[in-house]
Amino acid sequence: MLVSLTVGKVDAGVAVLLTEDKRLIEFPSILLPPDISSGSIVDIEVTRNAETESAAAAKFHELQSSILRTFGEREPSPPILRCRNATQTSVVLEWDPIDIATAELRSLTLYRNGSKAGTIPRPTEVHSTKLSGLAVDTEYVFHLVLKTSAGTFSSEKLKVQTHKMTDLSGITITPGHMPAALRESLLRDVEEIGAKIVDTVRIDTTHFVCTDGRGPAWEKAVENNIPVVVPDWVKGCKRDGRIVGVRGYYLNADPRLRSVGGGSNQPSPSQLQGGAPPLTSPRTEVTPPTPDRPTHDPERDAAPPPPPPKDHDERRETSPEASPSPEPEPKARTEEQKVRPEDLKPTADDSDDDSDDGGRSSINDKSVEAGLPTREKPPPPTAEEDDDDQASFQEVQL
């Protein structure tokens, strides 16, 4: 079809064309002849290219088919979980390499008895895991959950039963450096108890047996926290018919720590150090309070005090200001002092000896009735004694 159009205006990139019925059409000026200007008439022929259209349609259909085959026909596969080995307290699980097709991997998680046990690191590289700390002779259910951009996929549930203490089939031993004769004996013992031997240290290796701790295999076992024991440990399991503890079978362990005939007969460390009985912990005992003792002895208070020296009594009577003040005495002595002035009070007739004796005897009778100690009145001093006392008193004053 041929169409005639009039050029109305030509700009840098767009030209305005006018149709016969005065319609405006914006047309790229780069497709017009270079020598046109306003008022020029151009003829434009419009036809359909069927051949090119068919080729473009075929190319588009091929692209859609490729996308369908790549992303629509294949989808991620659920992981397949297996049990590689089981012991009394551990389980080793493994699975095939995961197939996520063209989807994007999000995570791979392991579940135990319906609860999340942990996320597998580097799922495209790691294809096994080990779970420790399980209960003896107990059934567990495991399954994997794969999350991708194409959806979530779960594996079949796997039931695993941990072994009994008498089941030694789960023991996997890697031998290390030891004499040839001891290695042959170890092979026979392992075969008799139903255990397995592998040449290298693997994830399912339960024990590393050697007599000399050296070599790359020993280093790998230590790095993976695998128990390194002597061959006597296998003999102990064979003797007891059950798995025994490894504490007494380490390379540098004391042989006395090994259990004989079961773990119940294992001696304690205090018994191994000389058989000393266990020390009892100190305890605090509460005793009743001691009763208060009397401050004065009744017998001592009841006894009469010794008579004071004559010189002291006479000096006290002669010079009261020079004598020191007496200390307070007990009650019995105070009462005695109350009676004593009456006893020592001079009578009207000093020359009458009979009346003096009678007065002293009556006062003594009163003191006995009152329960007070009595003391006889000292005889009157002589002139010589007075002279001696005076001299001694003057000497004391000086």
C-alpha positions in Angstrom: 0.0 0.0 0.0 1.4 3.4 -1.1 0.7 6.5 1.1 1.5 10.1 0.2 2.3 12.4 3.1 3.2 16.1 3.3 6.1 17.1 5.5 5.0 19.8 7.9 7.9 20.3 10.2 11.3 18.7 10.5 13.1 18.7 13.8 16.4 17.2 14.9 15.0 13.7 15.4 11.3 13.8 14.5 9.4 15.0 11.4 5.7 15.9 11.5 3.8 14.4 8.5 0.3 15.4 7.4 -2.2 13.0 5.8 -4.8 14.0 3.2 -7.4 14.2 5.9 -5.2 16.5 8.0 -4.0 14.0 10.6 -0.6 14.4 12.2 2.0 11.6 12.2 5.3 11.8 14.0 7.9 10.0 12.0 11.6 9.5 12.6 13.4 12.0 10.5 16.4 9.6 10.1 14.2 7.4 7.9 13.3 10.2 5.5 15.5 11.4 2.6 18.1 13.9 3.8 17.1 16.7 1.4 13.4 17.1 2.4 12.1 20.2 4.1 8.7 21.6 5.1 6.1 21.2 2.3 7.9 18.2 0.7 5.7 15.2 -0.2 7.0 11.7 0.4 5.5 8.4 -0.6 5.7 5.6 2.0 4.9 2.0 1.0 3.8 -0.3 3.8 3.8 -4.1 3.4 3.8 -7.2 5.7 6.9 -9.5 5.9 5.4 -12.9 6.5 8.7 -14.8 6.2 10.5 -12.8 8.9 7.4 -13.1 11.1 7.4 -16.9 10.9 11.1 -17.1 11.8 10.6 -14.9 14.8 7.7 -16.9 16.0 9.6 -20.2 15.7 12.5 -18.7 17.6 10.3 -17.6 20.5 8.6 -21.0 20.7 12.0 -22.7 21.0 13.0 -20.4 23.9 9.8 -21.2 25.8 10.4 -24.9 25.2 13.9 -24.7 26.6 12.7 -22.9 29.7 10.1 -25.6 30.2 12.6 -28.4 29.8 15.1 -26.8 32.2 12.9 -25.6 35.0 9.5 -27.3 34.5 10.2 -31.0 34.0 12.7 -31.7 36.8 12.3 -30.8 40.5 14.4 -31.4 43.7 14.4 -35.0 45.0 13.7 -35.8 48.7 16.9 -36.9 50.5 17.4 -40.6 51.2 18.5 -41.2 54.8 20.3 -44.4 56.0 21.9 -45.7 59.3 25.6 -46.3 58.8 26.4 -47.5 62.3 24.9 -47.6 65.8 26.4 -48.2 69.2 25.2 -48.0 72.8 25.2 -44.2 72.9 25.8 -43.0 69.4 24.4 -43.2 65.8 26.1 -42.5 62.5 23.7 -41.4 59.7 24.4 -40.9 56.0 22.5 -39.9 52.9 22.9 -39.7 49.2 24.1 -36.5 47.6 21.1 -34.1 47.5 19.5 -33.4 44.1 17.9 -29.9 43.9 17.6 -29.8 40.1 17.7 -26.2 39.0 16.3 -24.9 42.3 18.3 -22.8 44.8 19.3 -24.6 48.1 18.1 -23.0 51.3 18.9 -25.5 54.1 19.2 -29.2 55.1 18.0 -30.0 58.7 18.0 -33.2 60.7 15.1 -34.0 63.0 15.1 -36.5 65.9 11.8 -37.7 67.3 10.0 -34.8 65.7 12.4 -32.2 67.2 15.1 -30.3 65.4 18.5 -31.9 66.1 20.6 -29.5 64.0 21.3 -28.0 60.6 23.8 -29.8 58.4 26.7 -27.5 57.4 27.7 -27.4 53.7 24.9 -29.8 52.5 26.3 -30.2 49.0 29.6 -31.5 50.5 28.7 -33.3 53.8 26.8 -36.5 53.4 27.0 -38.0 56.9 26.7 -37.0 60.6 27.3 -38.5 64.0 25.0 -38.1 67.0 26.3 -38.9 70.5 25.0 -38.9 74.0 22.0 -41.1 73.3 20.4 -43.5 75.8 21.3 -47.2 75.8 18.8 -49.6 74.2 16.4 -46.9 73.1 14.6 -46.4 69.8 14.9 -43.1 67.9 13.2 -41.7 64.8 15.2 -39.5 62.4 14.4 -37.7 59.1 15.9 -35.0 56.9 14.1 -31.8 55.7 15.4 -30.2 52.5 14.3 -26.6 51.8 14.8 -25.1 48.3 13.5 -22.3 46.2 11.2 -24.9 44.5 9.7 -26.1 47.8 10.3 -28.2 50.9 11.1 -31.9 50.6 11.3 -34.5 53.5 13.0 -37.9 53.6 11.4 -41.0 54.9 11.5 -41.5 58.7 14.3 -43.8 59.8 14.0 -45.8 63.1 17.2 -46.6 64.8 17.6 -48.7 68.0 20.7 -48.2 70.1 22.5 -51.3 71.3 22.5 -53.0 74.7 25.6 -53.1 76.8 26.2 -56.8 75.8 25.9 -56.0 72.1 29.4 -55.3 70.7 28.5 -55.4 67.0 28.6 -51.6 66.8 32.3 -51.3 67.9 34.5 -50.1 65.0 38.2 -50.2 65.7 41.1 -48.6 63.8 44.4 -50.2 64.8 47.6 -48.1 65.2 51.2 -48.8 66.0 51.7 -52.1 68.0 53.8 -55.2 67.7 52.8 -57.7 65.0 52.0 -60.5 67.5 49.7 -58.1 69.4 48.0 -57.0 66.2 47.2 -60.6 65.3 45.8 -61.2 68.8 43.7 -58.1 68.4 42.3 -59.3 65.1 41.2 -62.6 66.7 39.6 -60.9 69.7 37.7 -58.4 67.5 36.4 -61.2 65.4 35.2 -63.2 68.4 33.3 -60.3 70.0 31.6 -59.4 66.7 33.2 -56.0 66.3 34.6 -54.4 63.0 38.1 -53.3 62.0 38.8 -50.5 59.5 42.2 -49.4 58.3 41.6 -45.6 58.4 40.0 -43.3 60.9 36.4 -42.6 59.8 33.4 -40.9 61.2 32.1 -44.3 62.4 35.3 -45.3 64.2 34.5 -45.7 67.8 38.0 -46.7 69.2 41.6 -46.3 68.2 43.8 -49.2 69.5 47.5 -48.9 69.8 50.5 -49.2 72.1 52.4 -46.2 70.9 50.8 -42.8 70.3 52.3 -41.6 67.0 51.5 -41.3 63.3 48.9 -39.5 61.2 46.1 -41.9 62.1 46.7 -41.3 65.8 46.7 -37.6 65.3 43.4 -37.7 63.4 41.8 -39.9 66.1 42.9 -37.4 68.8 41.6 -34.5 66.7 38.2 -36.2 66.3 38.0 -37.0 70.1 38.1 -40.7 69.4 39.2 -42.8 72.5 42.7 -44.1 72.2 43.1 -47.3 74.2 45.4 -50.2 74.5 44.6 -53.7 73.2 43.7 -54.9 76.7 40.4 -53.0 76.4 39.3 -55.4 73.7 40.3 -58.3 76.0 38.3 -56.7 78.8 35.2 -56.5 76.7 35.7 -60.1 75.7 36.2 -61.2 79.3 33.2 -59.4 80.6 30.9 -60.1 77.6 29.9 -56.4 77.5 31.4 -53.1 76.7 33.6 -51.7 79.5 34.7 -48.2 80.3 37.8 -46.8 78.7 39.1 -44.7 81.6 41.5 -47.4 82.8 42.6 -48.4 79.3 44.1 -45.2 78.0 47.8 -45.2 76.9 49.1 -43.7 80.1 46.3 -44.8 82.5 46.9 -46.6 85.8 46.1 -50.4 85.2 44.5 -50.5 88.7 41.7 -48.3 87.4 40.5 -51.1 85.2 37.3 -52.8 86.2 37.3 -56.5 86.6 34.0 -58.4 86.3 31.9 -55.3 85.7 31.9 -51.7 86.5 30.5 -52.2 90.0 33.8 -53.5 91.3 35.8 -50.6 90.1 37.9 -49.2 93.1 37.7 -45.6 94.0 40.8 -43.4 93.8 41.0 -43.1 97.6 41.3 -46.9 97.9 44.0 -47.0 95.2 46.1 -44.5 97.2 46.7 -46.9 100.1 43.4 -48.2 101.3 42.8 -45.3 103.7 39.2 -45.0 104.9 37.3 -42.0 103.6 37.7 -38.9 105.7 34.6 -37.8 107.5 33.6 -34.2 107.1 34.0 -32.0 110.2 30.8 -31.4 112.2 29.9 -28.8 114.8 28.4 -30.1 118.1 26.4 -27.8 120.4 27.1 -28.4 124.1 24.8 -27.0 126.9 26.0 -23.9 128.7 28.1 -24.3 131.8 26.1 -23.4 134.9 27.3 -20.3 136.8 29.5 -20.9 139.7 29.0 -19.0 143.0 31.4 -16.1 143.5 32.0 -16.9 147.2 32.7 -20.2 148.8 30.2 -20.7 151.7 32.7 -22.7 153.7 35.4 -20.1 153.2 33.0 -17.3 154.2 31.8 -19.2 157.3 35.3 -19.8 158.5 36.5 -17.1 161.0 39.1 -14.8 159.6 42.6 -14.9 161.1 43.2 -12.4 163.8 45.1 -9.3 162.7 48.5 -8.7 164.1 48.7 -6.8 167.4 50.9 -4.1 166.0 48.5 -3.5 163.1 45.4 -3.3 165.4 47.1 -0.9 167.9 48.5 1.3 165.1 45.0 1.5 163.7 43.6 2.5 167.1 46.5 5.0 167.8 46.7 6.7 164.4 43.5 6.1 162.3 44.5 8.8 159.8 47.7 7.0 158.8 46.0 3.6 158.2 44.6 3.0 154.7 40.9 2.6 154.1 39.8 -1.0 154.5 38.5 -2.9 151.5 34.8 -3.9 151.5 34.3 -7.4 152.9 31.6 -9.9 152.4 28.3 -9.7 154.1 29.2 -12.1 156.9 32.4 -10.1 157.7 30.3 -6.9 157.8 27.9 -8.3 160.3 30.9 -9.5 162.3 32.2 -6.0 162.3 28.9 -4.7 163.6 29.1 -7.0 166.6 32.8 -6.5 167.1 32.6 -2.9 168.5 30.2 -4.1 171.2 32.5 -7.0 172.0 35.4 -4.7 172.3 33.6 -1.9 174.1 35.4 -1.3 177.4 33.4 -1.8 180.6 33.1 0.6 183.6 35.3 -1.5 185.8 38.5 -2.4 184.0 40.0 -4.0 187.0 37.2 -6.5 187.5 38.4 -9.6 185.6 35.4 -11.8 186.5 32.9 -9.3 185.0 35.1 -8.9 182.0 35.2 -12.7 181.5 31.5 -12.9 182.0 30.9 -10.1 179.4 33.1 -11.8 176.9 31.4 -15.1 177.4 27.9 -13.6 177.0 29.0 -11.8 173.8 30.4 -15.0 172.5 27.1 -16.8 173.2 25.2 -14.1 171.3 27.6 -14.4 168.3 27.1 -18.2 168.3 23.4 -17.8 168.4 23.5 -15.3 165.5 25.7 -17.7 163.5 28.7 -15.3 163.4 32.3 -16.2 164.0 33.7 -15.2 167.3 37.2 -14.0 168.2 38.7 -13.5 171.6 39.8 -10.1 172.7 43.5 -9.7 172.7 45.2 -9.0 176.0 46.1 -5.4 176.8 49.6 -4.5 175.7 52.3 -4.0 178.2 54.5 -0.9 178.6 57.4 -2.5 176.8 55.2 -3.5 173.9 53.9 0.1 173.8 57.4 1.4 173.6 58.2 -1.0 170.8 55.1 -0.2 169.0 55.7 3.5 169.3 59.2 3.2 167.9 58.0 1.0 165.0 55.2 3.4 164.3 57.5 6.3 164.1 59.8 4.4 161.9 56.9 3.7 159.5 56.0 7.4 159.5 59.5 8.3 158.5 
